[in-house]
Structures are given as structure tokens and as C-alpha cells.
Amino acid sequence: MNTATPNELHRKLADVSDLIAGTRPGNRHQHLTKLHELVGDFSRKGLNVPPNLRRLQEDLTNEAIESRFDNMPI
């Protein structure tokens, strides 16, 4: 059970955002699992998911999809 407070969740969001910002663009999607967990944490607490978290999750999801196609032979 997650007992994180709203402030702790926002701090975790800042930490994950910083981690992603420090990652090379082609590898950022590797942190997508952390974002999914964080979105779930906000939802389980009954809190609105911050728009910047939703946007980042969407961006990394798109990057993950694109990376699959980058490795496909033509």
C-alpha cells in the first residue's frame, strides 16, 4: 500500500522529471515504467494527475513506439 503524501508524490515527480531530463533523447522512454507507477500513485491517492506528468508520459510513450520502428529492417 502506498502511503506517500501529496507533497512526497510531487517531489517524486520532480525527481523522475530530472532523471528523464538528464537522459539522452533516444533513451528517455526507458523510464516510462517509473512514470506509469507515478501516475498510478496519484490516482490511488485520489489526486488529479498533474498535466505535465500526463504530457511527459505521452511523450515517452510516443518515443517508445518510435524506437520500435527505428530498429525494423526495410
TIVO-2410 file (N, C-alpha, C; in nm, 3 decimals):
# residues 74
REC num residu      c1      c2      c3 atome chaine
REC   1      M   0.085  -0.118   0.000     N      A
REC   1      M   0.000   0.000   0.000    CA      A
REC   1      M   0.089   0.125   0.000     C      A
REC   2      N   0.054   0.223  -0.081     N      A
REC   2      N   0.132   0.344  -0.094    CA      A
REC   2      N   0.086   0.445   0.010     C      A
REC   3      T   0.179   0.488   0.096     N      A
REC   3      T   0.144   0.583   0.200    CA      A
REC   3      T   0.206   0.720   0.175     C      A
REC   4      A   0.250   0.745   0.053     N      A
REC   4      A   0.313   0.873   0.020    CA      A
REC   4      A   0.211   0.986   0.031     C      A
REC   5      T   0.257   1.097   0.083     N      A
REC   5      T   0.173   1.216   0.093    CA      A
REC   5      T   0.173   1.287  -0.043     C      A
REC   6      P   0.078   1.375  -0.065     N      A
REC   6      P   0.078   1.451  -0.190    CA      A
REC   6      P   0.210   1.525  -0.214     C      A
REC   7      N   0.269   1.583  -0.108     N      A
REC   7      N   0.397   1.652  -0.124    CA      A
REC   7      N   0.507   1.556  -0.167     C      A
REC   8      E   0.506   1.436  -0.111     N      A
REC   8      E   0.606   1.335  -0.149    CA      A
REC   8      E   0.588   1.293  -0.294     C      A
REC   9      L   0.464   1.282  -0.338     N      A
REC   9      L   0.438   1.246  -0.477    CA      A
REC   9      L   0.489   1.355  -0.571     C      A
REC  10      H   0.467   1.479  -0.535     N      A
REC  10      H   0.516   1.589  -0.620    CA      A
REC  10      H   0.669   1.595  -0.620     C      A
REC  11      R   0.730   1.563  -0.508     N      A
REC  11      R   0.876   1.558  -0.502    CA      A
REC  11      R   0.928   1.442  -0.588     C      A
REC  12      K   0.858   1.328  -0.582     N      A
REC  12      K   0.895   1.214  -0.665    CA      A
REC  12      K   0.881   1.249  -0.813     C      A
REC  13      L   0.776   1.323  -0.848     N      A
REC  13      L   0.757   1.369  -0.985    CA      A
REC  13      L   0.874   1.456  -1.029     C      A
REC  14      A   0.917   1.547  -0.943     N      A
REC  14      A   1.031   1.633  -0.975    CA      A
REC  14      A   1.157   1.550  -0.994     C      A
REC  15      D   1.177   1.450  -0.909     N      A
REC  15      D   1.296   1.364  -0.920    CA      A
REC  15      D   1.296   1.285  -1.050     C      A
REC  16      V   1.181   1.226  -1.084     N      A
REC  16      V   1.171   1.148  -1.207    CA      A
REC  16      V   1.186   1.239  -1.329     C      A
REC  17      S   1.128   1.358  -1.323     N      A
REC  17      S   1.141   1.454  -1.434    CA      A
REC  17      S   1.287   1.493  -1.454     C      A
REC  18      D   1.359   1.515  -1.345     N      A
REC  18      D   1.501   1.548  -1.354    CA      A
REC  18      D   1.581   1.433  -1.411     C      A
REC  19      L   1.549   1.312  -1.369     N      A
REC  19      L   1.616   1.193  -1.421    CA      A
REC  19      L   1.596   1.183  -1.572     C      A
REC  20      I   1.474   1.202  -1.616     N      A
REC  20      I   1.442   1.193  -1.759    CA      A
REC  20      I   1.511   1.306  -1.836     C      A
REC  21      A   1.510   1.424  -1.779     N      A
REC  21      A   1.574   1.539  -1.846    CA      A
REC  21      A   1.724   1.515  -1.864     C      A
REC  22      G   1.785   1.439  -1.775     N      A
REC  22      G   1.927   1.410  -1.784    CA      A
REC  22      G   1.962   1.289  -1.869     C      A
REC  23      T   1.862   1.230  -1.931     N      A
REC  23      T   1.882   1.111  -2.013    CA      A
REC  23      T   1.884   1.150  -2.160     C      A
REC  24      R   1.970   1.084  -2.236     N      A
REC  24      R   1.978   1.112  -2.380    CA      A
REC  24      R   1.842   1.094  -2.445     C      A
REC  25      P   1.809   1.180  -2.542     N      A
REC  25      P   1.676   1.176  -2.606    CA      A
REC  25      P   1.633   1.038  -2.657     C      A
REC  26      G   1.718   0.961  -2.712     N      A
REC  26      G   1.678   0.831  -2.765    CA      A
REC  26      G   1.653   0.725  -2.660     C      A
REC  27      N   1.688   0.756  -2.535     N      A
REC  27      N   1.676   0.657  -2.427    CA      A
REC  27      N   1.577   0.697  -2.319     C      A
REC  28      R   1.515   0.811  -2.333     N      A
REC  28      R   1.424   0.860  -2.228    CA      A
REC  28      R   1.308   0.765  -2.202     C      A
REC  29      H   1.262   0.696  -2.305     N      A
REC  29      H   1.146   0.608  -2.289    CA      A
REC  29      H   1.173   0.491  -2.194     C      A
REC  30      Q   1.300   0.468  -2.161     N      A
REC  30      Q   1.334   0.360  -2.068    CA      A
REC  30      Q   1.282   0.389  -1.927     C      A
REC  31      H   1.244   0.511  -1.900     N      A
REC  31      H   1.190   0.550  -1.769    CA      A
REC  31      H   1.038   0.550  -1.767     C      A
REC  32      L   0.977   0.498  -1.870     N      A
REC  32      L   0.831   0.500  -1.882    CA      A
REC  32      L   0.764   0.424  -1.768     C      A
REC  33      T   0.823   0.315  -1.724     N      A
REC  33      T   0.765   0.237  -1.614    CA      A
REC  33      T   0.754   0.322  -1.488     C      A
REC  34      K   0.856   0.402  -1.460     N      A
REC  34      K   0.852   0.490  -1.342    CA      A
REC  34      K   0.736   0.589  -1.354     C      A
REC  35      L   0.714   0.640  -1.475     N      A
REC  35      L   0.603   0.734  -1.494    CA      A
REC  35      L   0.468   0.666  -1.475     C      A
REC  36      H   0.453   0.545  -1.528     N      A
REC  36      H   0.328   0.472  -1.510    CA      A
REC  36      H   0.300   0.449  -1.361     C      A
REC  37      E   0.404   0.413  -1.287     N      A
REC  37      E   0.388   0.392  -1.143    CA      A
REC  37      E   0.346   0.521  -1.073     C      A
REC  38      L   0.407   0.631  -1.112     N      A
REC  38      L   0.377   0.759  -1.051    CA      A
REC  38      L   0.234   0.803  -1.081     C      A
REC  39      V   0.190   0.784  -1.205     N      A
REC  39      V   0.051   0.815  -1.240    CA      A
REC  39      V  -0.043   0.731  -1.154     C      A
REC  40      G  -0.011   0.603  -1.138     N      A
REC  40      G  -0.092   0.516  -1.053    CA      A
REC  40      G  -0.094   0.562  -0.909     C      A
REC  41      D   0.021   0.609  -0.858     N      A
REC  41      D   0.027   0.659  -0.721    CA      A
REC  41      D  -0.066   0.779  -0.702     C      A
REC  42      F  -0.063   0.872  -0.797     N      A
REC  42      F  -0.153   0.987  -0.788    CA      A
REC  42      F  -0.299   0.942  -0.791     C      A
REC  43      S  -0.331   0.851  -0.882     N      A
REC  43      S  -0.469   0.805  -0.896    CA      A
REC  43      S  -0.517   0.732  -0.771     C      A
REC  44      R  -0.433   0.645  -0.716     N      A
REC  44      R  -0.472   0.570  -0.596    CA      A
REC  44      R  -0.495   0.663  -0.477     C      A
REC  45      K  -0.426   0.775  -0.474     N      A
REC  45      K  -0.446   0.874  -0.368    CA      A
REC  45      K  -0.570   0.960  -0.393     C      A
REC  46      G  -0.631   0.944  -0.510     N      A
REC  46      G  -0.748   1.025  -0.543    CA      A
REC  46      G  -0.710   1.167  -0.585     C      A
REC  47      L  -0.585   1.184  -0.626     N      A
REC  47      L  -0.536   1.315  -0.667    CA      A
REC  47      L  -0.541   1.328  -0.818     C      A
REC  48      N  -0.559   1.450  -0.865     N      A
REC  48      N  -0.551   1.475  -1.008    CA      A
REC  48      N  -0.406   1.455  -1.052     C      A
REC  49      V  -0.390   1.387  -1.164     N      A
REC  49      V  -0.256   1.370  -1.219    CA      A
REC  49      V  -0.215   1.502  -1.281     C      A
REC  50      P  -0.099   1.556  -1.241     N      A
REC  50      P  -0.055   1.684  -1.296    CA      A
REC  50      P  -0.043   1.678  -1.449     C      A
REC  51      P  -0.086   1.784  -1.516     N      A
REC  51      P  -0.081   1.784  -1.664    CA      A
REC  51      P   0.059   1.760  -1.719     C      A
REC  52      N   0.162   1.813  -1.652     N      A
REC  52      N   0.297   1.791  -1.702    CA      A
REC  52      N   0.339   1.644  -1.693     C      A
REC  53      L   0.286   1.572  -1.594     N      A
REC  53      L   0.313   1.429  -1.584    CA      A
REC  53      L   0.243   1.353  -1.697     C      A
REC  54      R   0.119   1.389  -1.724     N      A
REC  54      R   0.047   1.326  -1.836    CA      A
REC  54      R   0.118   1.352  -1.969     C      A
REC  55      R   0.163   1.476  -1.989     N      A
REC  55      R   0.233   1.512  -2.113    CA      A
REC  55      R   0.363   1.434  -2.127     C      A
REC  56      L   0.438   1.425  -2.018     N      A
REC  56      L   0.565   1.352  -2.021    CA      A
REC  56      L   0.540   1.204  -2.049     C      A
REC  57      Q   0.438   1.150  -1.988     N      A
REC  57      Q   0.404   1.009  -2.011    CA      A
REC  57      Q   0.367   0.987  -2.158     C      A
REC  58      E   0.290   1.077  -2.214     N      A
REC  58      E   0.252   1.067  -2.354    CA      A
REC  58      E   0.374   1.079  -2.446     C      A
REC  59      D   0.461   1.174  -2.415     N      A
REC  59      D   0.582   1.192  -2.496    CA      A
REC  59      D   0.670   1.068  -2.494     C      A
REC  60      L   0.690   1.011  -2.376     N      A
REC  60      L   0.776   0.893  -2.366    CA      A
REC  60      L   0.710   0.770  -2.427     C      A
REC  61      T   0.579   0.761  -2.420     N      A
REC  61      T   0.508   0.652  -2.487    CA      A
REC  61      T   0.530   0.661  -2.638     C      A
REC  62      N   0.519   0.782  -2.692     N      A
REC  62      N   0.544   0.801  -2.835    CA      A
REC  62      N   0.689   0.767  -2.871     C      A
REC  63      E   0.783   0.806  -2.786     N      A
REC  63      E   0.923   0.772  -2.810    CA      A
REC  63      E   0.945   0.622  -2.809     C      A
REC  64      A   0.879   0.552  -2.717     N      A
REC  64      A   0.893   0.407  -2.710    CA      A
REC  64      A   0.839   0.341  -2.837     C      A
REC  65      I   0.728   0.390  -2.887     N      A
REC  65      I   0.670   0.336  -3.011    CA      A
REC  65      I   0.764   0.362  -3.127     C      A
REC  66      E   0.814   0.485  -3.136     N      A
REC  66      E   0.907   0.519  -3.244    CA      A
REC  66      E   1.034   0.436  -3.240     C      A
REC  67      S   1.082   0.407  -3.120     N      A
REC  67      S   1.207   0.329  -3.109    CA      A
REC  67      S   1.189   0.188  -3.162     C      A
REC  68      R   1.069   0.136  -3.153     N      A
REC  68      R   1.043   0.002  -3.208    CA      A
REC  68      R   1.055   0.003  -3.360     C      A
REC  69      F   1.009   0.109  -3.422     N      A
REC  69      F   1.013   0.118  -3.567    CA      A
REC  69      F   1.151   0.156  -3.618     C      A
REC  70      D   1.231   0.225  -3.536     N      A
REC  70      D   1.366   0.261  -3.576    CA      A
REC  70      D   1.453   0.138  -3.600     C      A
REC  71      N   1.422   0.030  -3.535     N      A
REC  71      N   1.504  -0.091  -3.544    CA      A
REC  71      N   1.449  -0.193  -3.644     C      A
REC  72      M   1.345  -0.157  -3.717     N      A
REC  72      M   1.286  -0.251  -3.812    CA      A
REC  72      M   1.362  -0.245  -3.945     C      A
REC  73      P   1.395  -0.361  -3.999     N      A
REC  73      P   1.461  -0.360  -4.131    CA      A
REC  73      P   1.363  -0.315  -4.239     C      A
REC  74      I   1.417  -0.255  -4.341     N      A
REC  74      I   1.332  -0.206  -4.451    CA      A
REC  74      I   1.335  -0.306  -4.564     C      A
***
